[in-house]
Amino acid sequence: MDLLGKALQDFYKGRSRGPLRSHSSLGTIEDVPVSYFFRPFASMPALEQQALMLCRGSVLDIGCGAGSHCLYLQESGLDCTGLDTSPAGIKVATQRGVLNTVCTDIMDYHSGKFDTLLLLMNGIGIAGTLEAFPDFLEHLKGLLQPGGQILIDSSDLIYMFDTDEDGGVWVPAEVEYYGEVRYKWEYSGDIGPEFSWLFLDLEILSQKASSAGFEVEWIKNGPHFDYLARLTPIAN
């Protein structure tokens, strides 16, 4: 069920049907304001604002949602394509004025080369697991023009777990890495299927990206264990 897309569509049409909630394997249930997906540039967090200002050339906004990032980039004169797996979300983005959209999984997308790949709102999460992350990076590399860049923000979830006296982290036994979280959306009386989402601390990101042939540049830290980084392929 495309519950996130349904919530976006209802909000856009002015007929919201209750809160959008996320249920996580960390035991949290959070109400997610749907209006947040429609925020203008001035209301975006500083990390997002800086990422958008660093975009150049042709841009692929991966996980574009309602298209807010694409709209800003279009207005700035850049050629931006919004990609998302949500049919309803893509429809909303198009109705809002995003000129180029694609409804597919990024791992199934092979059309075109871009100067900038944009993965905001913890776009790393699309990889799902730490094990899948190297293949995810390899696929993204194939979508880049020579000299291209990947702009990523993510969060280190270490603060959510107990630590022992030696600094070890107590994490659920069924996950390989503490940044692997499973979610379900709830909206309008329905609960959607569970999906995996990945959060990476900067050290692990650097290790995995370097192994995949990327140079990693830390750009900026956010106010709550989050950060913005730039990945560029190392020339052979």
N, CA and C of each residue as an Amber inpcrd file, in Angstrom:
protein
   708
   0.8450000  -1.2000000   0.0000000   0.0000000   0.0000000   0.0000000
   0.8760000   1.2450000   0.0000000   0.5550000   2.1750000  -0.8450000
   1.3030000   3.4210000  -0.9670000   0.7300000   4.4490000   0.0060000
   0.9050000   4.1860000   1.3030000   0.2670000   5.0430000   2.3030000
   0.9030000   6.4220000   2.3610000   2.2270000   6.5050000   2.2010000
   2.8640000   7.8140000   2.1870000   2.3550000   8.6200000   0.9950000
   2.2970000   7.9990000  -0.1700000   1.7840000   8.6900000  -1.3440000
   0.3480000   9.1310000  -1.1740000  -0.4500000   8.2750000  -0.5430000
  -1.8590000   8.6190000  -0.2970000  -1.9610000   9.8340000   0.6170000
  -1.1060000   9.8640000   1.6570000  -1.1150000  11.0040000   2.5770000
  -0.6870000  12.2830000   1.8610000   0.3110000  12.1830000   0.9890000
   0.7520000  13.3500000   0.2200000  -0.3600000  13.8580000  -0.6930000
  -1.0220000  12.9170000  -1.3540000  -2.0900000  13.2950000  -2.2790000
  -3.2670000  13.9360000  -1.5430000  -3.6480000  13.3510000  -0.4120000
  -4.7580000  13.9090000   0.3560000  -4.4270000  15.3060000   0.8650000
  -3.2030000  15.4870000   1.3570000  -2.7970000  16.8080000   1.8570000
  -2.8330000  17.8270000   0.7350000  -2.3080000  17.4400000  -0.4210000
  -2.2510000  18.3660000  -1.5580000  -3.6570000  18.7890000  -1.9940000
  -4.6180000  17.8720000  -1.8770000  -5.9940000  18.1660000  -2.2770000
  -6.8220000  18.7530000  -1.1330000  -6.1800000  18.9500000   0.0300000
  -6.8640000  19.5630000   1.1500000  -7.8650000  18.6650000   1.8420000
  -7.5970000  17.3510000   1.8430000  -8.5560000  16.4240000   2.4460000
  -7.8550000  15.3760000   3.3160000  -6.9100000  15.7970000   4.1200000
  -6.1590000  14.8800000   4.9750000  -7.0970000  14.0680000   5.8550000
  -6.7510000  12.7910000   6.0200000  -7.5990000  11.8610000   6.7640000
  -6.8480000  11.3000000   7.9640000  -6.5500000  12.1710000   8.8920000
  -5.8620000  11.7440000  10.1010000  -4.3620000  11.8410000   9.9520000
  -3.6390000  11.5640000  11.0400000  -2.1830000  11.7110000  11.0250000
  -1.4960000  10.6040000  10.2350000  -0.3160000  10.9240000   9.7210000
   0.5880000   9.9400000   9.1420000   1.5460000   9.5220000  10.2490000
   1.5860000   8.2220000  10.5460000   2.4280000   7.7370000  11.6430000
   3.4600000   6.7460000  11.1340000   4.6520000   6.8040000  11.7230000
   5.6790000   5.8120000  11.4400000   5.8640000   4.9270000  12.6660000
   5.8450000   3.6210000  12.4520000   6.1150000   2.6330000  13.4970000
   7.4890000   2.0410000  13.2190000   8.3960000   2.0770000  14.1880000
   9.7480000   1.5850000  13.9410000  10.0760000   0.3820000  14.8140000
  11.0700000  -0.3790000  14.3570000  11.5420000  -1.5320000  15.1200000
  12.2800000  -1.1110000  16.3850000  12.5440000   0.1910000  16.5470000
  13.1570000   0.7120000  17.7640000  12.1200000   0.9420000  18.8550000
  10.8670000   0.6420000  18.5340000   9.8040000   0.7800000  19.5080000
   9.1720000   2.1470000  19.5500000   9.4420000   2.9660000  18.5550000
   8.8950000   4.3170000  18.5340000   7.7160000   4.4000000  17.5710000
   6.7490000   5.2270000  17.9180000   5.6350000   5.5770000  17.0480000
   5.5920000   7.1000000  16.9890000   5.7390000   7.6380000  15.7960000
   5.8230000   9.0890000  15.6500000   4.8080000   9.5930000  14.6360000
   4.1690000  10.6970000  14.9580000   3.3390000  11.3980000  13.9910000
   4.2470000  12.2390000  13.0950000   4.1100000  12.0650000  11.7990000
   4.9420000  12.7830000  10.8300000   4.0740000  13.8350000  10.1460000
   4.3460000  15.1220000  10.3510000   3.5320000  16.1560000   9.7010000
   3.6690000  16.0620000   8.1780000   2.5680000  15.8310000   7.4850000
   2.6270000  15.7130000   6.0250000   3.0490000  17.0380000   5.4020000
   2.7570000  18.1250000   6.0660000   3.1490000  19.4390000   5.5540000
   4.6580000  19.5550000   5.3800000   5.4180000  18.7530000   6.1340000
   6.8770000  18.8090000   6.0600000   7.3780000  18.4530000   4.6620000
   6.6440000  17.5900000   3.9530000   7.0510000  17.1830000   2.6130000
   6.7770000  18.2710000   1.5760000   6.0800000  19.3300000   1.9850000
   5.7280000  20.4220000   1.0770000   6.4470000  21.7220000   1.4490000
   7.4380000  21.6560000   2.2930000   8.0840000  22.8560000   2.8050000
   8.8580000  23.5930000   1.7120000   8.8450000  24.9220000   1.7570000
   9.6640000  25.7040000   0.8370000  11.1150000  25.7260000   1.3050000
  11.9980000  26.2390000   0.4600000  13.4250000  26.2740000   0.7830000
  13.6880000  26.9510000   2.1220000  12.9990000  28.0490000   2.3970000
  13.2500000  28.8220000   3.6220000  12.9360000  28.0160000   4.8800000
  12.0750000  27.0020000   4.7750000  11.6940000  26.2020000   5.9410000
  12.4810000  24.8960000   6.0470000  13.3870000  24.6490000   5.1140000
  14.1700000  23.4070000   5.1480000  15.3010000  23.5170000   6.1630000
  15.7220000  22.3760000   6.7560000  16.8880000  22.3980000   7.6460000
  18.1250000  22.9080000   6.9130000  19.0760000  23.4170000   7.6770000
  20.2820000  24.0080000   7.0860000  21.0580000  23.0090000   6.2420000
  21.0750000  21.7300000   6.6420000  21.7850000  20.7250000   5.8570000
  21.1720000  20.5750000   4.4670000  19.8520000  20.5550000   4.4010000
  19.1740000  20.4430000   3.1130000  19.4280000  21.6750000   2.2590000
  19.3580000  22.8370000   2.8620000  19.5990000  24.0700000   2.1250000
  20.9990000  24.0660000   1.5180000  21.9880000  23.6590000   2.3110000
  23.3490000  23.6460000   1.7920000  23.5020000  22.6130000   0.6810000
  22.8850000  21.4380000   0.8460000  22.9610000  20.4060000  -0.1920000
  22.3840000  20.9290000  -1.5050000  21.2550000  21.6040000  -1.4380000
  20.6320000  22.1290000  -2.6510000  21.5090000  23.1820000  -3.3140000
  22.1740000  23.9860000  -2.5060000  23.0430000  25.0150000  -3.0750000
  24.3180000  24.4190000  -3.6720000  24.6710000  23.2040000  -3.2770000
  25.8480000  22.5310000  -3.8270000  25.5340000  21.7530000  -5.1050000
  24.2510000  21.6100000  -5.4320000  23.8770000  20.8750000  -6.6490000
  24.3830000  21.6140000  -7.8790000  24.7480000  20.8470000  -8.8910000
  25.2120000  21.4440000 -10.1430000  24.8220000  20.5530000 -11.3180000
  24.7070000  21.1710000 -12.4850000  24.4160000  20.4170000 -13.7050000
  23.0600000  19.7410000 -13.6680000  22.9940000  18.5540000 -14.2520000
  21.7600000  17.7660000 -14.2270000  21.6910000  17.0120000 -12.9000000
  20.4980000  16.9970000 -12.3040000  20.3220000  16.4500000 -10.9540000
  19.2660000  15.3560000 -10.9700000  19.5460000  14.2480000 -10.2820000
  18.5450000  13.2170000 -10.0260000  18.2370000  13.2360000  -8.5410000
  17.0190000  13.6280000  -8.2020000  16.5730000  13.6710000  -6.8000000
  15.9460000  12.3200000  -6.4810000  16.6850000  11.4840000  -5.7520000
  16.2700000  10.1110000  -5.4760000  15.4190000  10.0920000  -4.2090000
  14.1770000   9.6240000  -4.3310000  13.2270000   9.6970000  -3.2270000
  12.6590000  11.1000000  -3.1320000  12.1500000  11.6080000  -4.2520000
  11.7670000  13.0230000  -4.3300000  10.4850000  13.3520000  -3.5780000
   9.6690000  12.3470000  -3.2450000   8.4370000  12.6270000  -2.5160000
   7.5280000  13.5790000  -3.2700000   7.1130000  14.6430000  -2.6080000
   6.2020000  15.6120000  -3.2160000   6.9160000  16.6250000  -4.1000000
   8.2470000  16.5090000  -4.2210000   8.9730000  17.3160000  -5.1930000
   9.5060000  18.6470000  -4.7260000   9.5650000  18.8850000  -3.4250000
   9.9860000  20.2060000  -2.9400000  11.4150000  20.5470000  -3.3450000
  12.3290000  19.5720000  -3.2680000  13.7150000  19.8470000  -3.6600000
  13.8070000  20.1210000  -5.1570000  13.1000000  19.3310000  -5.9510000
  13.1020000  19.5260000  -7.4070000  12.5950000  20.9200000  -7.7810000
  11.5430000  21.3500000  -7.1330000  10.9780000  22.6550000  -7.4600000
  11.9790000  23.7650000  -7.2040000  12.6960000  23.6940000  -6.0840000
  13.7110000  24.7040000  -5.7940000  14.8100000  24.6740000  -6.8420000
  15.2720000  23.4810000  -7.2160000  16.3580000  23.3660000  -8.1880000
  15.9180000  23.8640000  -9.5640000  14.6840000  23.5460000  -9.9510000
  14.1570000  24.0740000 -11.2180000  14.1430000  25.5950000 -11.2170000
  13.6820000  26.1530000 -10.1210000  13.6230000  27.6140000 -10.0150000
  15.0180000  28.2320000 -10.0390000  16.0250000  27.4270000  -9.6590000
  17.4120000  27.9030000  -9.6760000  18.0700000  27.7010000 -11.0350000
  17.3150000  27.1570000 -11.9860000  17.8200000  27.0060000 -13.3400000
  18.4700000  25.6770000 -13.6440000  18.3620000  24.7080000 -12.7360000
  18.9740000  23.4020000 -12.9550000  17.9670000  22.4260000 -13.5640000
  18.4950000  21.4730000 -14.3040000  17.6900000  20.4060000 -14.8890000
  17.5900000  19.2840000 -13.8620000  16.4080000  19.0970000 -13.2760000
  16.2370000  18.1380000 -12.1810000  15.1860000  17.1050000 -12.5330000
  15.4980000  15.8430000 -12.2690000  14.5450000  14.7420000 -12.4210000
  14.2260000  14.1870000 -11.0430000  12.9520000  14.0660000 -10.7260000
  12.5250000  13.5050000  -9.4560000  12.1710000  12.0360000  -9.6130000
  12.7600000  11.1920000  -8.7920000  12.5090000   9.7500000  -8.8360000
  11.9550000   9.2780000  -7.5080000  10.9140000   8.4600000  -7.5610000
  10.3300000   7.9060000  -6.3440000   9.5790000   6.6270000  -6.7050000
   9.4210000   5.7390000  -5.7110000   8.6650000   4.5030000  -5.9330000
   7.1760000   4.7050000  -5.7220000   6.7690000   5.8630000  -5.2060000
   5.3680000   6.1210000  -4.8830000   4.6380000   6.7210000  -6.0820000
   3.7080000   5.9940000  -6.6890000   2.9550000   6.5630000  -7.8130000
   2.1800000   7.8190000  -7.4260000   1.5600000   7.7880000  -6.2410000
   0.7910000   8.9530000  -5.8080000   1.7060000  10.1350000  -5.5130000
   2.8720000   9.8590000  -4.9250000   3.8270000  10.9290000  -4.6560000
   4.3200000  11.5700000  -5.9310000   4.6420000  10.7480000  -6.9330000
   5.0940000  11.2670000  -8.2180000   3.9870000  12.1040000  -8.8790000
   2.7430000  11.6600000  -8.7400000   1.6360000  12.4280000  -9.3080000
   1.5400000  13.8070000  -8.6550000   1.7060000  13.8500000  -7.3410000
   1.6670000  15.1310000  -6.6300000   2.8170000  16.0250000  -7.0810000
   4.0260000  15.4460000  -7.1690000   5.1870000  16.2290000  -7.6030000
   4.9330000  16.8380000  -8.9770000   4.3500000  16.0520000  -9.8890000
   4.0420000  16.5440000 -11.2280000   2.9970000  17.6550000 -11.1770000
   1.9600000  17.4480000 -10.3650000   0.9100000  18.4610000 -10.2420000
   1.4520000  19.7590000  -9.6470000   2.4700000  19.6600000  -8.8230000
   3.0640000  20.8590000  -8.2190000   3.9920000  21.5900000  -9.1870000
   4.3380000  20.9390000 -10.3020000   5.1450000  21.6180000 -11.3050000
   6.5000000  21.0180000 -11.5860000   6.8180000  19.8490000 -10.9870000
   8.0840000  19.1870000 -11.3130000   7.9980000  18.6940000 -12.7570000
   8.9450000  19.0940000 -13.5760000   8.8580000  18.8480000 -15.0160000
   9.2470000  17.4310000 -15.4140000  10.2350000  16.8540000 -14.7330000
  10.7340000  15.5250000 -15.0930000  10.6030000  14.5900000 -13.9030000
   9.8320000  13.5190000 -14.0510000   9.6420000  12.5670000 -12.9600000
   9.7470000  11.1460000 -13.4850000  10.1580000  10.2510000 -12.5920000
  10.2520000   8.8270000 -12.8930000   9.7160000   8.0680000 -11.6940000
   8.8150000   7.1170000 -11.9260000   8.2790000   6.2950000 -10.8390000
   8.8750000   4.9020000 -10.9470000   9.9120000   4.6460000 -10.1680000
  10.5740000   3.3480000 -10.1800000  11.4860000   3.2390000  -8.9610000
  11.9550000   2.0440000  -8.6970000  12.9920000   1.8150000  -7.6980000
  14.3250000   2.2580000  -8.2930000  15.1390000   2.9570000  -7.5160000
  16.4070000   3.4420000  -8.0300000  17.2820000   2.3010000  -8.5480000
  17.1880000   1.1140000  -7.9560000  18.0100000  -0.0080000  -8.3920000
  17.5640000  -0.5550000  -9.7450000  16.3740000  -0.1580000 -10.1890000
  15.8730000  -0.5660000 -11.5070000  16.0330000   0.5390000 -12.5470000
  16.6540000   1.6320000 -12.1530000  16.7660000   2.7940000 -13.0350000
  18.1510000   2.8210000 -13.6810000  18.1850000   2.8550000 -15.0020000
  19.4530000   2.8160000 -15.7270000  19.5140000   3.8730000 -16.8290000
  18.5950000   4.8140000 -16.8260000  18.4890000   5.7780000 -17.9310000
  19.1910000   7.0800000 -17.5750000  20.1920000   7.4300000 -18.3680000
  20.8040000   8.7370000 -18.2200000  21.9680000   8.7690000 -17.2480000
  22.7390000   9.8340000 -17.3700000  23.8690000  10.1240000 -16.4870000
  23.6710000  11.5230000 -15.9240000  24.0400000  11.7100000 -14.6690000
  23.7580000  12.9620000 -13.9770000  25.0180000  13.5400000 -13.3600000
  25.0220000  14.8610000 -13.2340000  26.1340000  15.5430000 -12.5720000
  26.0030000  15.4820000 -11.0580000  24.7650000  15.4070000 -10.5660000
  24.5120000  15.3510000  -9.1200000  23.4250000  14.3250000  -8.8290000
  23.7110000  13.4310000  -7.9060000  22.6950000  12.5450000  -7.3420000
  22.3840000  13.0570000  -5.9400000  21.1140000  13.2980000  -5.6660000
  20.6890000  13.9110000  -4.4130000  19.9140000  12.8960000  -3.5880000
  20.3870000  12.6470000  -2.3640000  19.7110000  11.7200000  -1.4590000
  19.5340000  12.4090000  -0.1160000  18.4540000  13.1900000  -0.0060000
  18.1950000  13.9330000   1.2160000  17.1150000  13.2530000   2.0550000
  16.8910000  13.8060000   3.2500000  15.9870000  13.1980000   4.2250000
  16.4230000  11.7560000   4.4860000  17.7270000  11.5930000   4.7280000
  18.3700000  10.2950000   4.9440000  18.1220000   9.3420000   3.7740000
  18.4300000   9.8410000   2.5770000  18.2480000   9.0340000   1.3840000
  19.0710000   7.7640000   1.3560000  20.1400000   7.7010000   2.1660000
  20.8990000   6.4590000   2.3150000  19.9620000   5.3180000   2.6770000
  18.9070000   5.6490000   3.3970000  17.9840000   4.6340000   3.8930000
  17.4510000   3.7160000   2.8220000  17.3800000   4.2020000   1.5800000
  16.8390000   3.4060000   0.4840000  17.6180000   2.1100000   0.3070000
  18.9060000   2.1120000   0.6500000  19.7210000   0.8920000   0.5300000
  19.1850000  -0.2250000   1.4130000  18.5550000   0.1190000   2.5180000
  17.9010000  -0.8730000   3.3770000  18.7760000  -1.4610000   4.4530000
  19.9130000  -2.0410000   4.0650000  20.7980000  -2.7040000   5.0230000
  22.2500000  -2.3600000   4.7140000  23.1040000  -2.5690000   5.7050000
  24.5280000  -2.3380000   5.5180000  25.0970000  -3.2920000   4.4750000
  24.6050000  -4.5140000   4.4490000  25.0790000  -5.5010000   3.4800000
  24.7770000  -5.0670000   2.0450000  23.6240000  -4.4380000   1.8510000
  23.2220000  -4.0200000   0.5040000  23.8610000  -2.7070000   0.0810000
  24.4540000  -1.9730000   1.0080000  24.9480000  -0.6290000   0.7110000
  26.0370000  -0.5950000  -0.3670000  27.0300000  -1.5120000  -0.3770000
  28.0450000  -1.4660000  -1.4530000  27.4390000  -1.6060000  -2.8470000
  26.4840000  -2.5120000  -3.0380000  25.8280000  -2.6480000  -4.3500000
  25.0440000  -1.3850000  -4.6940000  24.4400000  -0.7770000  -3.6960000
  23.7120000   0.4780000  -3.8790000  24.6570000   1.5610000  -4.3910000
  25.8380000   1.6850000  -3.7610000  26.8140000   2.6750000  -4.1870000
  27.3270000   2.3970000  -5.5980000  27.5510000   1.1270000  -5.8930000
  28.0470000   0.7620000  -7.2170000  27.0340000   1.1410000  -8.2980000
  25.7690000   0.9370000  -7.9900000  24.7200000   1.3180000  -8.9410000
  24.6820000   2.8330000  -9.1260000  24.7870000   3.5770000  -8.0390000
  24.7820000   5.0340000  -8.1440000  25.9680000   5.5290000  -8.9660000
  27.1100000   4.8900000  -8.7930000  28.2980000   5.2970000  -9.5440000
  28.0360000   5.2270000 -11.0440000  27.2750000   4.2200000 -11.4530000
  26.9590000   4.0580000 -12.8690000  26.0150000   5.1040000 -13.4070000
  25.3970000   5.9020000 -12.5350000  24.4770000   6.9600000 -12.9650000
  25.1340000   8.3270000 -13.0000000  26.4290000   8.3800000 -12.6900000
  27.1250000   9.6630000 -12.6160000  27.8770000   9.9810000 -13.9030000
  27.8260000  11.2460000 -14.2780000  28.6970000  11.7640000 -15.3160000
  30.1310000  11.8290000 -14.7730000  31.1450000  11.8250000 -15.6340000
  32.5120000  12.0710000 -15.1510000  32.5650000  13.3820000 -14.3660000
  33.1830000  13.3370000 -13.2080000  33.2420000  14.5180000 -12.3540000
  31.9850000  14.7540000 -11.5470000  31.0610000  13.7820000 -11.5710000
  29.7980000  13.9390000 -10.8450000  29.9550000  13.7710000  -9.3460000
  28.8770000  14.0530000  -8.6260000  28.8900000  14.0080000  -7.1670000
  27.5990000  13.3990000  -6.6360000  27.7060000  12.8110000  -5.4440000
  26.5370000  12.3400000  -4.7000000  26.4730000  13.1410000  -3.4100000
  25.3390000  13.7710000  -3.1480000  25.1310000  14.5200000  -1.9140000
  24.1710000  13.7420000  -1.0340000  24.6260000  13.4330000   0.1770000
  23.8910000  12.5420000   1.0830000  23.8240000  13.1620000   2.4670000
  22.6590000  13.0940000   3.0940000  22.6150000  13.3690000   4.5260000
  22.1040000  12.1200000   5.2480000  22.5810000  11.9360000   6.4640000
  22.1520000  10.8030000   7.2750000  22.3440000  11.1480000   8.7420000
  22.0370000  10.1860000   9.6040000  22.1410000  10.3920000  11.0490000
  22.8090000   9.1880000  11.7000000  23.5480000   9.4520000  12.7500000
  24.1400000   8.4010000  13.5690000  23.1680000   8.1100000  14.7110000
  22.5600000   6.9200000  14.6880000  21.5430000   6.5770000  15.6860000
  22.1170000   6.0560000  16.9960000  23.4150000   6.1890000  17.2050000
  24.0520000   5.6460000  18.3990000  23.3970000   6.1810000  19.6830000
  22.8830000   7.3970000  19.6090000  22.2970000   8.0310000  20.7960000
  21.0480000   7.3020000  21.2810000  20.4590000   6.4440000  20.4470000
  19.2130000   5.7770000  20.8120000  19.4390000   4.4570000  21.5450000
  20.7110000   4.0660000  21.7090000  20.9960000   2.7540000  22.2960000
  21.8220000   2.8960000  23.5650000  21.6650000   1.9110000  24.4480000
  22.4600000   1.8690000  25.6640000  23.8820000   1.4160000  25.3440000
  24.8460000   1.9460000  26.0810000  26.2370000   1.5380000  25.9230000
  26.7540000   0.9550000  27.2330000  27.7390000   0.0420000  27.1190000
  28.3340000  -0.5160000  28.3220000  29.5660000   0.2970000  28.7240000
  30.2490000  -0.1420000  29.7820000  31.3820000   0.6230000  30.2970000
  32.5320000   0.7080000  29.3010000  32.6240000  -0.2650000  28.4000000
  33.6950000  -0.2780000  27.4020000  33.3190000   0.4790000  26.1290000
  32.1440000   1.0720000  26.1020000  31.7140000   1.8140000  24.9320000
  30.9670000   0.9800000  23.9140000  30.7520000  -0.3050000  24.2100000
  29.9940000  -1.1550000  23.3030000  28.5320000  -0.7580000  23.2750000
  27.8790000  -1.0300000  22.1620000  26.4790000  -0.6430000  21.9730000
  25.6000000  -1.8770000  22.0140000  24.5350000  -1.8140000  22.8000000
  23.5800000  -2.9180000  22.8890000  22.5240000  -2.7470000  21.8100000
  22.5710000  -3.6270000  20.8130000  21.6280000  -3.5460000  19.6980000
  20.8660000  -4.8570000  19.5930000  19.6920000  -4.8500000  18.9430000
  18.9360000  -6.0930000  18.7720000  19.7590000  -7.1510000  18.0410000
  19.6270000  -8.3920000  18.4670000  20.4460000  -9.4750000  17.9220000
  20.1580000  -9.7400000  16.4520000  18.9650000  -9.3630000  15.9780000
  18.5900000  -9.7140000  14.6070000  19.1230000  -8.7300000  13.5700000
  19.8240000  -7.6620000  13.9620000  20.3630000  -6.7200000  12.9970000
  21.8870000  -6.7520000  13.0250000  22.4900000  -6.5230000  11.8530000
  23.9440000  -6.5260000  11.7320000  24.5500000  -5.2480000  12.2880000
  23.7990000  -4.1450000  12.1540000  24.3320000  -2.8190000  12.4730000
  23.2110000  -1.9850000  13.0910000  23.5680000  -1.1720000  14.0770000
  22.5340000  -0.4630000  14.8350000  21.7650000   0.5520000  13.9980000
  22.2870000   0.9090000  12.8220000  21.5820000   1.8530000  11.9640000
  20.5600000   1.2160000  11.0410000  20.3730000  -0.1110000  11.1620000
  19.3550000  -0.7920000  10.3560000  18.0320000  -0.7880000  11.1210000
  17.0430000  -0.1220000  10.5700000  15.7520000   0.0440000  11.2400000
  14.6580000  -0.4180000  10.2850000  13.6170000  -0.9970000  10.8390000
  12.4560000  -1.4020000  10.0440000  11.2720000  -0.5060000  10.4110000
  10.5170000  -0.1020000   9.3990000   9.4070000   0.8260000   9.5870000
   8.1200000   0.2890000   8.9750000   7.0120000   0.8220000   9.4670000
   5.7080000   0.6770000   8.8230000   5.0230000   2.0340000   8.8710000
   4.3400000   2.3810000   7.7770000   3.5220000   3.5890000   7.7680000
   2.0950000   3.2580000   8.2130000   1.4820000   4.1710000   8.9210000
   0.0650000   4.0750000   9.2830000  -0.6340000   5.3420000   8.8290000
  -1.7410000   5.1730000   8.1090000  -2.4900000   6.3410000   7.6570000
  -3.9270000   5.9420000   7.3580000  -4.8470000   6.7710000   7.7790000
  -6.2750000   6.6250000   7.4640000  -6.7920000   5.2310000   7.8140000
  -6.3330000   4.7070000   8.9630000  -6.8220000   3.4210000   9.4340000
  -6.1000000   2.2180000   8.8630000  -5.1470000   2.4290000   7.9700000
  -4.3970000   1.3310000   7.3620000  -2.9620000   1.3280000   7.8570000
  -2.3680000   0.1470000   7.9480000  -0.9520000  -0.0060000   8.2720000
  -0.2900000  -0.7340000   7.1110000   0.7440000  -0.1400000   6.5700000
   1.4140000  -0.6810000   5.3980000   2.4190000  -1.7670000   5.7350000
   3.0370000  -2.3480000   4.7160000   4.0250000  -3.4020000   4.9300000
   5.3090000  -2.8510000   5.5350000   6.0310000  -3.7140000   6.1970000
   7.2950000  -3.3170000   6.8130000   8.3660000  -3.1550000   5.7370000
   9.2230000  -2.1560000   5.9170000  10.3420000  -1.9590000   5.0080000
  11.5890000  -1.5910000   5.8120000  12.7390000  -1.9000000   5.2480000
  14.0130000  -1.6320000   5.9170000  14.5370000  -0.2600000   5.5230000
  15.1810000   0.4050000   6.4640000  15.7410000   1.7300000   6.2260000
  17.0820000   1.8110000   6.9360000  18.0720000   2.3970000   6.2830000
  19.4350000   2.4070000   6.8010000  19.8710000   3.8080000   7.2010000
  20.4290000   3.9210000   8.4070000  21.0930000   5.1350000   8.8690000
  22.5700000   4.7960000   9.0590000  23.4570000   5.6640000   8.5780000
  24.8870000   5.3890000   8.6740000  25.6180000   6.4810000   9.4520000
  26.4700000   6.0600000  10.3700000  27.3690000   7.0310000  10.9720000
  28.4490000   7.3710000   9.9470000  29.0790000   8.5180000  10.1050000
  30.0050000   9.0290000   9.1010000  31.2150000   8.1170000   8.9170000
  31.6690000   7.4770000   9.9930000  32.8340000   6.5930000   9.8890000
  32.5310000   5.3850000   9.0060000  31.3710000   4.7530000   9.2290000
  30.9950000   3.5890000   8.4140000  30.7510000   4.0160000   6.9670000
  30.0870000   5.1570000   6.7800000  29.8860000   5.6650000   5.4260000
  31.2270000   5.8270000   4.7160000  32.1970000   6.4200000   5.3970000
  33.5090000   6.6550000   4.7980000  34.1880000   5.3510000   4.4340000
  34.1040000   4.3600000   5.3340000  34.7300000   3.0630000   5.0620000
  34.1110000   2.3960000   3.8450000  32.7980000   2.3260000   3.8150000
  32.0990000   1.6350000   2.7240000  32.2720000   2.3760000   1.3980000
  32.1860000   3.7010000   1.4450000  32.3050000   4.4770000   0.2170000
  33.7330000   4.4200000  -0.3260000  34.7240000   4.4660000   0.5500000
  36.1090000   4.3660000   0.1020000  36.3670000   3.0130000  -0.5470000
  35.8250000   1.9530000   0.0340000  35.9840000   0.6160000  -0.5430000
  35.3210000   0.5120000  -1.9130000  34.2760000   1.3210000  -2.1310000
  33.5650000   1.3130000  -3.4040000  34.1730000   2.2750000  -4.4250000
  35.2860000   2.9120000  -4.0610000  35.9640000   3.7850000  -5.0140000
  35.5190000   5.2280000  -4.9890000  35.0380000   5.6940000  -3.8370000
  34.6190000   7.0840000  -3.6990000  35.5290000   7.8350000  -2.7360000
  35.6950000   9.1030000  -3.0210000  36.2800000  10.0160000  -2.0450000
  35.1320000  10.6260000  -1.2490000  35.2800000  10.6670000   0.0570000
  34.2130000  11.1570000   0.9340000  34.6230000  12.4930000   1.5440000
  33.7780000  13.4730000   1.3920000  34.0250000  14.8010000   1.9640000
  32.9230000  15.1410000   2.9430000  33.2910000  15.3370000   4.1950000
  32.3210000  15.8110000   5.1790000  32.0410000  17.2860000   4.8950000
  30.7690000  17.6500000   4.8260000  30.3920000  19.0320000   4.5240000
  29.9640000  19.7850000   5.7760000  29.0470000  19.1790000   6.5480000
  28.4770000  19.9360000   7.6660000  27.7690000  18.9880000   8.6240000
  27.8180000  19.2850000   9.9050000  27.0270000  18.5660000  10.9030000
  25.7270000  19.3030000  11.1780000  24.6870000  18.5370000  11.4540000
  23.4240000  19.1120000  11.8640000  23.3210000  19.1800000  13.3720000
  22.1780000  19.5930000  13.8920000  22.0270000  19.7930000  15.3370000
  21.7830000  18.5160000  16.1350000  21.4960000  17.3880000  15.4450000
  21.1050000  16.2020000  16.2110000  21.6660000  14.9280000  15.5760000
  22.9970000  14.7680000  15.6820000  23.6880000  13.5620000  15.2210000
  23.5570000  13.3460000  13.7010000  23.1880000  14.3890000  12.9570000
  23.0590000  14.2540000  11.5090000  24.1980000  14.9980000  10.8210000
  24.3760000  14.7110000   9.5410000  25.4900000  15.3030000   8.8100000
  25.1720000  15.3120000   7.3150000  25.9280000  16.1120000   6.5860000
  25.8740000  16.1610000   5.1300000  27.2430000  15.7910000   4.5910000
  27.2840000  14.9080000   3.5970000  28.5420000  14.4780000   2.9960000
  28.4320000  14.4730000   1.4780000  29.6020000  14.5990000   0.8390000
  29.6730000  14.5280000  -0.6210000  30.5740000  13.3550000  -1.0060000
  30.0910000  12.5350000  -1.9440000  30.8600000  11.4120000  -2.4620000
  31.1930000  11.6940000  -3.9260000  32.4550000  11.5250000  -4.2760000
  32.8650000  11.6730000  -5.6800000  33.7180000  10.4720000  -6.0540000
  33.4710000   9.8820000  -7.2260000  34.2670000   8.7160000  -7.6410000
  35.7370000   9.0870000  -7.7940000  36.6040000   8.2120000  -7.3230000
  38.0470000   8.4110000  -7.4770000  38.4280000   8.0330000  -8.8960000
  39.0840000   8.9390000  -9.5930000  39.4800000   8.7020000 -10.9790000
  40.4950000   7.5570000 -11.0550000  40.3140000   6.6720000 -12.0250000
  41.2370000   5.5470000 -12.1990000  42.5510000   6.0150000 -12.8420000
